[in-house]
Amino acid sequence: MSVRMEDVARLAGVSTKTVSNVINARPYVSAETRRKVEAAIAELDYKLNLAARNLRSGRSGVIGLAVPSLSVAYFAELAEATIAAAEEHGLVVQIERTGSITRERALLDSPRLQHIDGLILNPMDHGAEELESVQLSVPTVVLGDHPVGGAAVHVSTDQRAAAALATEHLLLTGRRRIAVIGARSTDSRGSAALRFDGYRTVLERAGIAVERDLIAEADPWIQVNGANAMRQLLERGARFDAVFAFNDSLALGAMRALDDAGLHVPGDVAVIGIDNTAEAAYSIPSLSTVDLGRQRIAETAVAALTEQMASSENPAPRRVLVDFTLQARESTAR
């Protein structure tokens, strides 16, 4: 005979509503009550019947996560964090790799969205304005600042400020000729533009001119392009004592190219990235980086999406900014 929620409530000495609140990780339950309910669940080996619950509610119990790429470490780790956060709400995550604005638009117009309860969308940087006019058919949370249809909730990090922090760190270690890898001449509104603006602002404030010879473009932001951009800087004879790469993958590729050229990190060139991906802590030397709060972004996005899914009203427009932190490691040591 299967264990029911009523059995858990009886053993814990609470109502079935309280058991439901604990299972769905709602905040208005005391720590002691939560402990008793969790102990009863463990003792009775209670398994929530998601299929029956979803059938009654008309929901699938599935949310979507759409990201531009899974070959970029940040997005792969964001997917892992989103899956973990969704599990806390009894939800399953369906991953979509878009890769282009065309595929993003196709996804948002696709009948496949009828089979999910909501969507977390991390849009492409390029041409994101094309998504402003789409009609969203499911509750949607957007990661970043790009307007997408009628999506009201945006969860993001202040990318200008994060880039400024990375640049300031290099200046504080005594570096003055700071190259950048990851710029995009075609990007006027996306991450590349915002991060370049943060870099430029800090240099100008320090009285240091931004030199064209120290700017290397790279797209997409993957390791091979970081290595190629570094080789281009070296081949053109650019003189620099530090590199700010616009993500960790670019930074790791750049460090490999520096090593191939017989240059030492950080002795000859300091290197910093952005994202704090898992491999950054284990590279040789370990990579300094700015942690954009990926775990918090995922948790906040899932919580905001479940709120939308539970409400019959349109959410009030809001932007949620997640804090970022500097992770100083060996690659920028003085």
N, C-alpha and C positions, 0 to 999 in steps of 0.2 A: 504494500500500500504506500503510495507516494506521500511525502510530507507536504503539507499545505502551509500557506502563510499564517493561517489561523493557529496552527500548531506551534509555530515559532512565537507568535504573540502570547499564547497561553503560557509557554515555558518561561518567557522573559517577563511576564506580568505586565504587558503593555498592550495597546490597541494594535489592530492590523494596520491602521494608518501610520502609526509610529514605525512599524516594521518597514512599511513601504518607503517612508522618509529616509530611513537608514540605508536601505538598498539603493535608493536613487541619489544618495549623497547630498541630501538637502541639508542646509546649514542649521535649521532651527530644531536641533536635537541635542540634548546635553551629552557631555562626554560619558557620564556614568550610564545613561540610558543606552547610548550607542554601544558601549561595552557589553551590556547585558544582552542586547539584541544580537550582536555579533557572536557572542558566546553561545546563544541558543541556536543560531544558524549553524555554527560549527558542530555543536553536539548532535543536532538532528540531521546534519549533512543535507541541509535544504538547498535545492536547486531551483532558481527562478525559472518558471515556464515562460520564456520570452515569446515563443510562438503563439501561445494562447493570449498573452497580454497584447501582442501586436495585432492579432486578429480582432480582438474586442475594440481596440482603439483605432483601427484602420491604418496603422502605421507598419512600416517594414522593419523598424529597428536598425536601419542602415543609413549612415550619412556618407556623403562623398567628400573626398579631399582631392582637389585638382592642383597640380604643381607643374611648372614648366619642364622639369627634368628630374630623373632619379639618379643620373650619373654624377650630378653635383652633390657632394657630401651633405651640404646644408639641407637640401630638400629631402634626401633620404632619411636624415636624422629627424627632420621635422615630421615626416610621415610616421616614424616610430613613436615620437612623442604624442602625436595626435591619436594614434591607435591606443596608446596607454591611457590617455585622458578620456577617450570615448568609452573604454571598458569600464571606467569608474561610473559611467552613466548607463551601463547596460547596452551600449551601442556597438555596432560593427562598422568599420570604415572600409569603403570602397575607394581604391586609389585610381586616379586618372592622371596620366602623363600627357600634357597638352603639347608643349614644344613649339607652338606658334599661335599667333593671334587668330588665325583662321580656324585652328582646331579648338581654341577656347570658345570662339563664337559658335562653332558647330556643337560643342558640348552643351552650351547654355541654351541652344535651340533644340537639343536632342530629346526625343521621347524617353530616353533612358532615365532622365531625371524624375519621371513619374514613379520610378521604383525606389527612390530614396526619400528620406524625410527632410533632408536639408543638405546644404553644400558649404564647404569651406574652400574658398578660391584664392590661390596665390597667383595673380595674373602675371603674364609676361610684361617686361618693361617696355619693349618696343611696340609702338602703336596702340598703347592701352586705351587711348581716347576712343578707339573704335568700339569699345565695349560700353560706352556711356549710354547708348540708346537701346541696348538689349532689354528684353522683357524677362524678368526672372520669374520662373514658375514654382520655385521652392524657396523656403527660408534660406538666406545666404549671408555668410560672414566673409568679408574680404580681408585678406592679409595685405597690408600696405595701404597706400593713400590714393591709388587710382580709382576714380569713380567707375562703378560697374552697375549698370541698370539702376534699379531702385534700391540697391543694397544700402541699408542705413548704418550698419555696424562695420567699422574698420578697426583692425587690430594691427598695430605697427610699432616700429622703433624710430626714434628721431635719427635718421641716417646721416644728416649733416653733422649733428652733434657727435655721433659715434665716430665718424671719419675725423672730425676735429680732435677728438680724444686720442686717436691713433697717431695723428700728426704731432700733437703736443707732446706725446710720449717720446717720439723720436727726437724732437727738439730738446727735451729735458735730458736726454742721454748725450747731448753735445753734437748731434748731427745737424748739418745745415744745408747740405745739398741732397734733397729728398726727391727721388724719382717716384712716379706713380705708374702702376700697371693695372689696366682694366678700364681705362677711359674709353668712351664711345662718342665719336664726333656726331653720330646720328641721334644721340639720346639727349633730349632737352628737359625731360621730366622724370625720368626713371632713376633707379638706384645709382647708376654710374654718374649721372649729373649731380645728384644730391651729395654723393661721397666726394666727388671732385670739388664741389662748392665748399664743403667742410674743410678739405685740404687747403684750398686756395685761401680761404678766409684766415686760417691760422698762420700761413706763411706771410700774408700781407700784413697781418697784425704784428708779426715779428720783424717786419721790414725786409723780408726776403722776397725777391722777385720770382714769379712762376716762370720757369724756362721751358720753352717748347721742346727742347732737346731731351728734357727729363720726363716727358709724357709719352707713355706707350699704350697703344690701344690693344684691346683683347676682347674677343667675343666668339663663342661663349666663355664664361669664366671657369675654365677647366685647366687642369695641370699642364697639359701640353701647350696651351696658349700662353700660360704664364712663363714657361721655359722659352718659348719662341719670342715672346715680348722682351724678355731679359737679354736674349742673344742679339736682338735688334738694337737694344740700348748699347750693348758692348761694341757691336760692330760699327755703330755711328760715332764711337769715341766719346760718348757721354760720360761726364765726370760726376760721380755721386757717391755719397757715403751711407745712404740709407734708401730703402725701398718701402713704399706703402702700397701693398697689393690690395685690391678692392674685395678680395675674399681669400680664404685660406687655401683653396685649391690653386689659385694663381700664385700665392706666396710660396707654396711648396714646390711648384714647377720652377719658379724663379730661383729658389735656393739650389735646386739641382743644376740649373744652368750656371750659376755662380761657381759651384763646386767644380763643374766640368772645365771652367775657365781658370781654375787655380786660385779663386778668390775665397777668402775665409769669412764665414758668418759666425759671430758679428764683428770680428776683428777688422776686416776690410769694409764690409757692408752690413748694416743692421737691416733686418726684415721684419715687417709686421703685417698681419692680415686682419680680416674681419670674419666672424662667425663662431669661432671657438668650436670647430668640429672635433670629433674624437681623435683623429689622427694628429692634430696639431700638438697635443701634449706628448706624442711619442716619436715625432720626427727628430732627426739629429742634425743640428741642435733643435731643441723643442721650440715651437713657434709662438712668439708673442702675438696676441690677437685681441679683438674686442668681442666679447660675448654679447650677442644681441638679445639674449633671453628667450632662446628657442623653446625651452620647456614651458615657460610662462606664457608665451605666445600661443602654444598649442592648447594649454589648459584654459586660457581666457577665451579663445575662439570656440572651443567645444562648449564651454559654459554659456557663452552668449548665444550660440546656435540652439542649444536645448531650451533656453528661455524663449526664443522666437517660436520654436516648434510647439511649445506648451501654451502659447498665447494666441488668442483669436484676433488681436489687434496688431497693427503695424508698429514695429519698434521705433522709438524716437531716434533720430540720427545722432550718432555719437562716435567719437574716435577714442580708442583706448591705446595709450602709449605705454609700452613696456620698458622698464629700465634696462640699461646696458652697463657692462662693467669691463674694465681693462684686465686682461690676463697677461701680465708681464712674465716672459720666460727667457730662455737662453739666447734667442735670436736677436735680442736687442740689449743684451747685457753690456755694460760699459767696460 
